[in-house]
Amino acid sequence: MVQVPSGLPHSLDACGLLRLKDGGGIDSTADWYLPKGVDLLAELRSQFLELVCEWQLLPRLRSHVAQASREPLLCEDEVQCVRQRLADFLMSKGFPCKVEVPPGQPLTLDLWRALLLFCDDIDVKLPGILREGVPTGILEYVLPSGVWRAVDKPVRPEGVELEILDEPWGSALEDPDCVMRLVQADVEAGFADWIPGGVEEARCLFGANCAGLVKKAGSEPRLVGDSSIGCANQLSRIREKIELPSLFDVEQFVSRHPSDRIGVALRALVQEGNSVCRRELRQLLGMLCWFTTGTRWLRPWLSELFHLLFKQQLRFQKLDAAQVHELAGVLSDSMRVLAKCRLSDILPGWQLLSVGSREVTTKHELLGLPHRGGWWWVKFGDPASAKVKVINECVPVPLVVSNATGLAAADAFAEGQTAGLGGWWLPAGAPLRPECLQYFFVRISLDDLPDWFRPASGDLKSCIAALEALAQLLLLACRVEAQEVSQHQVGWLAIRQMCDNLGVVGASAKQLSLKRPLAAVLQSCALFCSRKRLTLRLSHVAGERNEWADMLSRGADRFNDFWQKLSPQRRCFPKWKELLALGQV
């Protein structure tokens, strides 16, 4: 902003001569880094301001906007002059460059590259990438950027021509049922809200054509706000998936960039007693507010950080009678210090909280308090301190905000070189009878298991704890696949299952075991839960009360009467080898 004295006439032309505080090396409230960066472009800025005055650009700009002219503001000679000034400036700083535009490009890439090098810009490789050409995913794969989750794309289908889309996607009103399902999923995830006024209010806010419905082969339908969408052609291949950020993405970001300032600030906030820079905390909050716009379940944690941001740093002073009388003269009615004290180092902005152990609310009360040996011990709060201290109330983070309902249990059985895994869950609202159960059963032999899982003795009973943990993972995966556990919950969903192995219950709660293969199974389970935003909580149940899961794990040949009551249509077939291999990195 430009500070203009009141009462004096000012024109836009006159204001153009002032140096704007834009943060480009000049002091700015938006520039929080200390020490302040060097104003690298000060000399070039001065030259450009001379050109603004010489060419009368401000009056020309007003006329250009008033006439809604389609012609460029600067003519070709002026553009060439600006480019040459920039090139001369960069070459004087030791960065040689050319002002010519490369064939097939609209930009002076060499000039741009030199400017990025001079400013030590993080995107210094971009001009070189543009010179070589950016892949579109048709002739060659678009490689993952490292920002989004990398995925493997299948090979392009044979005999498919390049699809040319010359019309926008259809209106979302063409399939109301699909639209309602997609919108409700966004509402449940916290990314959208229902508008009370319905369609009419939505049209007033966003226009008549505010959403399109995209349906393409091989992909789930989705809503878009315009007519453009990635991978619309079947030949397009982009090896990453763009998703809204979740807490799992935050954890990955912090673990991948341990030296990042934001990561350091995040780790500092989870330990009581740490001193955190108030300015960095403000910057961190700004980033998190943007990052968690759609994830409302993170807002309770942000509220704790806001309380920490406005928490006053305590200051203690030992004052004599003269200093107390001077202090009373500069206090406001709210007990805030209005001016600097000459007899002490009390600063403006501090707020008087208490004297000794007594809270003080008025200046008259301050002067009437007794002293000890001619001294008063005064406590102040400093809301503008450079650092704040993390307190215990700011450390806990309520990540799990909802709990799934329903009964579920799993068990494992091993005998020699053969093992059986079984489990069941009861759908919501169904009566507790065997014919209503959803269930799975997997028979595993020693040869089916990977080498790292096989016990040296060859008896699978010696690793029954790992098999029990694997059964719990298979049960959880079956519930997710059957959509009994929704993946669109707000926050992390707590899933409770029953297990009759007390060691597995304890190891699952700690997510730790020093013995393999149990440790590897726990690692696979943890990774699966992180990807699905789930928290698995095992409850111990006595073996005699886990009868159904036990009969499932032993197979139909041993408990035929029970298996006859089960519905074959309700059986699930988990991919146990893929789930077991998740933890192998």
Secondary structure, 3 states (H helix, E strand, C coil): CCCCCCCCCCCHHHHCCCCCCCCCCCCCCCCCCCCCCCCCCHHHHHHHHHHHHHCCHHHHHHHHHHCCCCCCCCCHHHHHHHHHHHHHHHHHCCCCCCCCCCCCCCCCHHHHHHHHHHCCCCCCCHHHHHHHCCCCCCCCCECCCCCCEECCCCCCCCCCCCCCCCCCCCEHHHCHHHHHHHHHHHHHCCCCCCCCCHHHHHHHHHCCCCCEEECCCCCCCEEECCCCCCCCCCCCCECEECCCCCHHHHHHHHHHCCCCHHHHHHHHCCCCCCEEEHHHHHHHHHHHHHHCCCCHHHHHHHHHHHHHHCCCEEEEEEECHHHHHHHHHCECCCCEECCCCCCCCCCCCCEEEEECCEECCCHHHHHCCCCECCEEEEEEEECCCCEEECCHHHCCCCCEEEECCCCEEEEEEEECCEEEEEEEECCCCCCCCHHHCEEEEEEEEHHHCCCCCCCCCCCHHHHHHHHHHHHHHHHHHHHHHCCCCCCCCCCEEEEEEEECCHHHHHHHHHCCCCCCCHHHHHHHHHHHHHHHCEEEEEEECCHHHCHHHHHHHHCCCCCHHHHHHCCHHHEECCCHHHHHHHHCC
